[in-house]
Amino acid sequence: MAVRKPTALLIAATTFAAASVLGLTGAATADTPAGPSTGFAAQTQRAGLTAAQADRLQAQVDTYVAELGGKQVSANKILVPGGSMVVRAPGQPYARDLADRSKAPVKPVCDYGHLCGWANGAGGNGNGFDYYHCGYYQLPNLVGNGTWGNNQTPGTIGRFYNKDGSERWNTGPAYSSGTANWTPVWYARPC
């Protein structure tokens, strides 16, 4: 005999309530630590974030995952179709992956074969992207001025588009780099 939906919900709620009383549940987060010094919470602690800042960062990451798809792989890095994005953590000068155990804020570098961009932390949101597969991708809500790097194979041109899909500008042949006002840019094509 199949359990009906209302009965199944009642069983699930009762089971959760009993587990909560017995201390068998915890807060639902993206943090899956293997011990006290690992996981997303440890990454935000190493970066010097307060609990409120870590919560705000997680909310931003959750929004981007819902909007762009992908999978959260560190406290502030998301693998998205075609590449990755990094959300600048509160108080950090650059969008850097907090899984990197280095505490020193290092200006981002665009690896060979990639098209990258970063909004400045001062006056912008500081987020960054790194695409390495040919395609047409929505950018991670970059706001303000910043920089870009086209470190794709020699001669490859990266293109950036307005909200309506019209080309705003291109990078010229790789290797090239420069500055940009990211606010009106919505999409990128690395190839």
C-alpha positions as a LaTeX table, in Angstrom:
\begin{tabular}{lrrr}
\hline
Residue & $x$ (\AA) & $y$ (\AA) & $z$ (\AA) \\
\hline
Met1 & 0.00 & 0.00 & 0.00 \\
Ala2 & 1.45 & 3.39 & $-1.00$ \\
Val3 & 1.82 & 6.11 & 1.60 \\
Arg4 & $-0.30$ & 9.12 & 0.74 \\
Lys5 & 1.32 & 12.52 & 0.48 \\
Pro6 & $-0.20$ & 14.02 & 3.68 \\
Thr7 & 0.79 & 10.92 & 5.65 \\
Ala8 & 4.31 & 10.99 & 4.20 \\
Leu9 & 4.65 & 14.66 & 5.15 \\
Leu10 & 3.45 & 13.94 & 8.68 \\
Ile11 & 5.95 & 11.06 & 9.01 \\
Ala12 & 8.78 & 13.25 & 7.69 \\
Ala13 & 7.89 & 16.14 & 10.03 \\
Thr14 & 7.66 & 13.80 & 13.03 \\
Thr15 & 11.00 & 12.19 & 12.15 \\
Phe16 & 12.69 & 15.61 & 11.78 \\
Ala17 & 11.20 & 16.86 & 15.06 \\
Ala18 & 12.42 & 13.74 & 16.90 \\
Ala19 & 15.87 & 14.04 & 15.35 \\
Ser20 & 16.04 & 17.71 & 16.35 \\
Val21 & 15.15 & 16.92 & 19.96 \\
Leu22 & 17.81 & 14.21 & 20.02 \\
Gly23 & 20.38 & 16.56 & 18.45 \\
Leu24 & 20.76 & 14.57 & 15.24 \\
Thr25 & 20.30 & 17.46 & 12.84 \\
Gly26 & 22.25 & 20.62 & 12.14 \\
Ala27 & 21.83 & 23.73 & 10.13 \\
Ala28 & 21.42 & 23.13 & 6.42 \\
Thr29 & 24.38 & 24.79 & 4.71 \\
Ala30 & 26.64 & 24.23 & 1.75 \\
Asp31 & 29.45 & 23.58 & 4.24 \\
Thr32 & 30.43 & 19.93 & 4.38 \\
Pro33 & 33.42 & 19.94 & 6.72 \\
Ala34 & 35.43 & 16.81 & 7.40 \\
Gly35 & 36.69 & 18.33 & 10.63 \\
Pro36 & 36.98 & 21.63 & 12.47 \\
Ser37 & 39.64 & 23.07 & 10.13 \\
Thr38 & 38.11 & 22.16 & 6.76 \\
Gly39 & 35.06 & 23.12 & 4.77 \\
Phe40 & 33.51 & 26.39 & 3.73 \\
Ala41 & 33.23 & 27.73 & 7.30 \\
Ala42 & 36.97 & 27.23 & 7.83 \\
Gln43 & 37.67 & 29.07 & 4.57 \\
Thr44 & 35.68 & 32.11 & 5.68 \\
Gln45 & 37.31 & 32.02 & 9.12 \\
Arg46 & 40.81 & 31.93 & 7.58 \\
Ala47 & 39.85 & 34.94 & 5.45 \\
Gly48 & 38.87 & 36.81 & 8.63 \\
Leu49 & 35.14 & 37.03 & 7.88 \\
Thr50 & 32.66 & 37.45 & 10.69 \\
Ala51 & 29.69 & 35.10 & 10.90 \\
Ala52 & 27.45 & 37.83 & 9.44 \\
Gln53 & 29.87 & 38.40 & 6.54 \\
Ala54 & 30.08 & 34.65 & 5.88 \\
Asp55 & 26.27 & 34.44 & 5.86 \\
Arg56 & 26.05 & 37.38 & 3.43 \\
Leu57 & 28.67 & 35.75 & 1.19 \\
Gln58 & 26.77 & 32.44 & 1.20 \\
Ala59 & 23.54 & 34.24 & 0.29 \\
Gln60 & 25.30 & 35.86 & $-2.70$ \\
Val61 & 26.74 & 32.51 & $-3.80$ \\
Asp62 & 23.32 & 30.86 & $-3.49$ \\
Thr63 & 21.80 & 33.61 & $-5.66$ \\
Tyr64 & 24.43 & 33.13 & $-8.38$ \\
Val65 & 24.06 & 29.34 & $-8.34$ \\
Ala66 & 20.29 & 29.74 & $-8.76$ \\
Glu67 & 20.73 & 32.35 & $-11.51$ \\
Leu68 & 23.65 & 30.92 & $-13.50$ \\
Gly69 & 23.55 & 27.25 & $-12.63$ \\
Gly70 & 26.68 & 25.46 & $-11.64$ \\
Lys71 & 28.03 & 24.09 & $-8.41$ \\
Gln72 & 29.58 & 25.75 & $-5.39$ \\
Val73 & 33.09 & 24.32 & $-4.86$ \\
Ser74 & 34.43 & 26.63 & $-2.16$ \\
Ala75 & 33.06 & 29.33 & 0.12 \\
Asn76 & 33.03 & 31.78 & $-2.79$ \\
Lys77 & 33.82 & 29.90 & $-6.00$ \\
Ile78 & 31.23 & 28.43 & $-8.36$ \\
Leu79 & 31.87 & 26.17 & $-11.32$ \\
Val80 & 29.52 & 27.47 & $-14.00$ \\
Pro81 & 28.97 & 26.20 & $-17.54$ \\
Gly82 & 32.14 & 27.02 & $-19.50$ \\
Gly83 & 34.27 & 28.08 & $-16.56$ \\
Ser84 & 34.03 & 29.50 & $-13.08$ \\
Met85 & 33.22 & 32.63 & $-11.13$ \\
Val86 & 34.47 & 33.94 & $-7.83$ \\
Val87 & 32.41 & 36.18 & $-5.55$ \\
Arg88 & 34.49 & 38.78 & $-3.73$ \\
Ala89 & 34.28 & 38.14 & $-0.01$ \\
Pro90 & 33.40 & 41.13 & 2.19 \\
Gly91 & 36.50 & 43.09 & 3.15 \\
Gln92 & 38.69 & 41.41 & 0.53 \\
Pro93 & 40.37 & 43.64 & $-2.10$ \\
Tyr94 & 40.09 & 41.04 & $-4.89$ \\
Ala95 & 37.83 & 38.19 & $-5.86$ \\
Arg96 & 40.06 & 35.28 & $-4.88$ \\
Asp97 & 39.12 & 31.69 & $-4.14$ \\
Leu98 & 38.97 & 31.35 & $-0.35$ \\
Ala99 & 39.87 & 27.66 & $-0.68$ \\
Asp100 & 43.41 & 28.90 & $-1.39$ \\
Arg101 & 45.03 & 28.68 & 2.02 \\
Ser102 & 47.14 & 31.75 & 1.32 \\
Lys103 & 45.91 & 34.68 & 3.41 \\
Ala104 & 47.65 & 37.22 & 1.21 \\
Pro105 & 45.30 & 39.00 & $-1.17$ \\
Val106 & 46.81 & 38.44 & $-4.59$ \\
Lys107 & 45.61 & 40.19 & $-7.71$ \\
Pro108 & 43.98 & 37.57 & $-9.96$ \\
Val109 & 45.81 & 36.10 & $-12.94$ \\
Cys110 & 44.20 & 34.76 & $-16.11$ \\
Asp111 & 45.59 & 31.31 & $-16.97$ \\
Tyr112 & 46.62 & 30.34 & $-20.49$ \\
Gly113 & 43.62 & 29.38 & $-22.64$ \\
His114 & 41.20 & 31.51 & $-20.59$ \\
Leu115 & 39.19 & 34.73 & $-20.90$ \\
Cys116 & 38.87 & 36.44 & $-17.52$ \\
Gly117 & 37.52 & 39.60 & $-15.98$ \\
Trp118 & 37.24 & 41.23 & $-12.56$ \\
Ala119 & 35.27 & 44.17 & $-11.26$ \\
Asn120 & 37.22 & 46.36 & $-8.84$ \\
Gly121 & 36.42 & 45.94 & $-5.17$ \\
Ala122 & 36.39 & 49.70 & $-4.59$ \\
Gly123 & 33.35 & 51.18 & $-6.28$ \\
Gly124 & 32.25 & 47.84 & $-7.75$ \\
Asn125 & 31.24 & 44.46 & $-6.44$ \\
Gly126 & 34.65 & 42.86 & $-7.08$ \\
Asn127 & 33.31 & 39.64 & $-8.61$ \\
Gly128 & 35.30 & 37.81 & $-11.26$ \\
Phe129 & 34.85 & 35.28 & $-14.05$ \\
Asp130 & 37.10 & 32.81 & $-15.84$ \\
Tyr131 & 35.85 & 31.09 & $-19.01$ \\
Tyr132 & 37.84 & 28.47 & $-20.89$ \\
His133 & 35.28 & 26.75 & $-23.14$ \\
Cys134 & 33.95 & 28.28 & $-26.34$ \\
Gly135 & 30.37 & 29.44 & $-25.85$ \\
Tyr136 & 28.09 & 32.34 & $-25.02$ \\
Tyr137 & 27.84 & 32.94 & $-21.26$ \\
Gln138 & 25.96 & 35.23 & $-18.90$ \\
Leu139 & 28.38 & 37.17 & $-16.71$ \\
Pro140 & 28.12 & 37.09 & $-12.91$ \\
Asn141 & 26.61 & 40.54 & $-12.34$ \\
Leu142 & 29.86 & 42.48 & $-12.56$ \\
Val143 & 29.37 & 46.04 & $-11.35$ \\
Gly144 & 31.74 & 48.98 & $-11.75$ \\
Asn145 & 35.08 & 49.33 & $-13.45$ \\
Gly146 & 37.63 & 46.58 & $-13.61$ \\
Thr147 & 40.07 & 44.66 & $-15.74$ \\
Trp148 & 40.03 & 41.81 & $-18.22$ \\
Gly149 & 42.57 & 39.41 & $-19.67$ \\
Asn150 & 42.37 & 37.50 & $-22.93$ \\
Asn151 & 44.96 & 34.76 & $-22.47$ \\
Gln152 & 43.39 & 32.37 & $-24.97$ \\
Thr153 & 45.39 & 30.77 & $-27.77$ \\
Pro154 & 47.22 & 33.34 & $-29.93$ \\
Gly155 & 44.87 & 35.28 & $-32.21$ \\
Thr156 & 41.63 & 34.28 & $-30.42$ \\
Ile157 & 39.26 & 37.17 & $-29.77$ \\
Gly158 & 37.03 & 37.47 & $-26.71$ \\
Arg159 & 33.73 & 39.31 & $-27.15$ \\
Phe160 & 31.45 & 41.08 & $-24.69$ \\
Tyr161 & 27.76 & 41.85 & $-25.19$ \\
Asn162 & 25.04 & 44.19 & $-23.95$ \\
Lys163 & 21.86 & 43.00 & $-22.26$ \\
Asp164 & 20.08 & 42.89 & $-25.66$ \\
Gly165 & 22.78 & 40.59 & $-27.08$ \\
Ser166 & 24.45 & 43.18 & $-29.31$ \\
Glu167 & 28.24 & 43.21 & $-29.21$ \\
Arg168 & 29.56 & 45.93 & $-26.93$ \\
Trp169 & 33.30 & 45.46 & $-27.58$ \\
Asn170 & 35.95 & 42.81 & $-28.15$ \\
Thr171 & 39.39 & 42.19 & $-26.77$ \\
Gly172 & 41.28 & 42.00 & $-30.05$ \\
Pro173 & 43.54 & 38.99 & $-30.63$ \\
Ala174 & 45.07 & 37.16 & $-27.65$ \\
Tyr175 & 47.18 & 37.95 & $-25.73$ \\
Ser176 & 45.52 & 41.20 & $-24.72$ \\
Ser177 & 44.31 & 42.88 & $-21.55$ \\
Gly178 & 42.68 & 46.12 & $-20.52$ \\
Thr179 & 40.12 & 47.90 & $-18.41$ \\
Ala180 & 36.36 & 47.98 & $-18.72$ \\
Asn181 & 33.17 & 49.39 & $-17.27$ \\
Trp182 & 31.45 & 46.09 & $-16.45$ \\
Thr183 & 28.06 & 47.44 & $-15.41$ \\
Pro184 & 26.48 & 47.43 & $-18.92$ \\
Val185 & 28.14 & 44.13 & $-19.95$ \\
Trp186 & 25.91 & 41.05 & $-19.58$ \\
Tyr187 & 27.45 & 38.28 & $-21.71$ \\
Ala188 & 30.84 & 37.00 & $-22.89$ \\
Arg189 & 32.01 & 34.77 & $-25.71$ \\
Pro190 & 35.53 & 33.37 & $-25.26$ \\
Cys191 & 36.43 & 32.14 & $-28.76$ \\
\hline
\end{tabular}
